[in-house]
């Protein structure tokens, strides 16, 4: 009977360490420790009885992935999860450039601030605009020409003539 109490405590500690890893930023150290503790509990269970060890192995094979799945799905709701990944901002129509202003940029030449892979930032008339490349990757500091709008995003391609880097 004492063996079963000790084994139950080992399994409980292993599960608590596994759950603690989602609330404490341990960079996976608690996960490794919990898996080691659960493995030790499984070893101790097999020493007592092979049938009990197989039952514990089956429970771990189902229980650990289930606990991990539930924890990952709910991690963003924890205090640490909210600090690391805050919710996405909700954009209002005032946050976006009006379509009329963006249509005026079509045909103009600007410069990429960031590489377009395919999305990045360009400058047109001293105004930063989110753009998407028509085709492929465009490096930073390259002159680009705005060719059309697609879903309120300016589509650009390298400006005609030699592609020169703008400094």
C-alpha positions in Angstrom: 0.0 0.0 0.0 2.9 2.4 0.7 4.2 1.8 -2.8 0.9 3.0 -4.3 0.9 6.1 -2.2 4.4 7.0 -3.2 3.7 6.2 -6.9 0.5 8.4 -6.7 2.5 11.3 -5.2 5.2 10.9 -8.0 2.5 11.0 -10.7 0.8 14.0 -9.0 4.1 15.9 -8.9 4.8 15.1 -12.5 1.4 16.5 -13.6 1.8 19.6 -11.4 5.2 20.3 -13.0 3.7 19.8 -16.4 0.9 22.3 -15.7 3.3 24.7 -13.9 5.3 25.0 -17.1 2.4 26.8 -18.8 2.1 29.4 -16.0 5.8 30.0 -15.2 8.3 31.0 -17.9 10.8 28.1 -17.6 11.7 27.7 -21.3 10.7 24.0 -21.1 12.8 23.0 -18.1 9.7 22.2 -16.1 8.4 20.1 -19.1 11.5 18.0 -19.1 11.4 17.7 -15.3 7.8 16.7 -15.4 8.4 14.1 -18.1 11.3 12.7 -16.1 9.2 12.5 -13.0 6.3 10.8 -14.9 8.8 8.4 -16.4 10.1 7.6 -12.9 6.5 7.0 -11.7 5.9 4.7 -14.6 9.1 2.8 -13.8 8.0 2.4 -10.2 4.6 1.2 -11.3 6.1 -1.5 -13.5 8.2 -2.7 -10.5 5.0 -3.3 -8.6 3.0 -4.9 -11.3 3.2 -5.3 -15.1 -0.5 -4.9 -15.6 -0.6 -1.7 -13.5 2.4 -0.4 -15.4 0.7 -1.0 -18.8 -2.4 0.7 -17.5 -0.3 3.6 -16.3 1.5 3.7 -19.6 -1.8 3.8 -21.5 -3.1 6.6 -19.2 0.0 8.6 -19.7 -0.1 8.1 -23.5 -3.6 9.5 -23.5 -3.4 11.9 -20.6 -0.2 13.8 -21.3 -1.1 14.8 -24.9 -4.6 15.7 -23.7 -3.3 17.9 -20.9 -0.8 19.5 -23.3 -3.5 20.2 -25.9 -5.8 21.8 -23.3 -3.0 23.8 -21.8 -1.8 25.1 -25.2 -5.4 26.0 -26.3 -5.9 28.0 -23.0 -2.3 29.3 -22.5 -3.1 32.7 -24.1 -5.7 33.3 -21.3 -3.1 32.9 -18.5 -1.3 35.9 -17.0 2.0 35.0 -18.6 0.3 34.3 -21.9 -1.5 37.7 -21.9 1.9 39.4 -21.2 3.7 37.6 -24.0 1.0 37.7 -26.6 -1.4 40.6 -26.1 -4.6 40.6 -28.1 -4.6 41.9 -31.6 -5.7 45.5 -32.0 -9.0 46.1 -33.6 -8.6 48.5 -36.5 -11.2 51.0 -37.2 -11.8 52.8 -40.6 -10.0 55.8 -39.1 -6.8 53.7 -38.7 -6.6 52.9 -42.4 -5.8 55.2 -45.3 -8.8 56.2 -47.2 -9.1 54.3 -50.5 -9.2 57.7 -52.4 -5.8 58.6 -51.0 -4.4 55.2 -51.9 -5.8 55.4 -55.4 -3.9 58.6 -56.0 -0.6 56.8 -55.2 -1.1 54.4 -58.2 1.5 55.2 -60.8 3.8 57.0 -58.4 7.3 55.9 -57.5 8.3 55.3 -53.9 11.0 53.5 -52.0 10.9 50.3 -49.9 11.7 50.8 -46.2 11.6 47.1 -45.4 12.0 44.1 -47.7 8.7 43.1 -49.3 8.4 39.3 -48.7 5.8 39.9 -50.2 4.4 42.4 -47.6 6.4 45.3 -46.2 6.5 49.0 -45.8 7.2 51.6 -48.5 7.4 55.4 -48.5 5.4 57.4 -51.0 5.6 61.2 -50.7 7.1 61.0 -47.2 4.2 58.7 -46.1 4.7 55.2 -44.9 2.3 52.7 -46.6 1.9 49.0 -46.2 2.5 47.4 -49.6 2.7 44.0 -51.2 5.0 43.1 -54.0 3.4 42.0 -57.3 5.8 39.2 -57.7 8.6 37.8 -55.5 10.8 39.5 -52.9 11.9 43.1 -53.2 14.8 44.2 -51.1 14.8 47.3 -48.8 15.8 50.7 -50.2 14.7 49.9 -53.8 12.6 52.2 -55.9 9.1 50.8 -56.5 6.1 51.8 -58.6 2.5 51.5 -57.3 0.5 49.6 -59.8 -2.9 48.8 -58.2 -4.9 48.3 -55.1 -5.8 44.9 -53.7 -7.9 44.7 -50.6 -6.9 48.2 -49.5 -3.3 47.3 -49.9 -1.0 49.0 -52.5 0.6 46.5 -54.9 4.0 47.5 -56.1 6.8 46.3 -58.4 10.4 47.5 -58.9 10.4 50.8 -60.8 11.1 50.7 -64.5 14.7 51.0 -65.6 17.7 49.7 -63.7 16.8 48.6 -60.1 19.0 50.9 -58.1 19.2 51.0 -54.4 18.2 54.3 -52.9 20.3 55.6 -50.1 
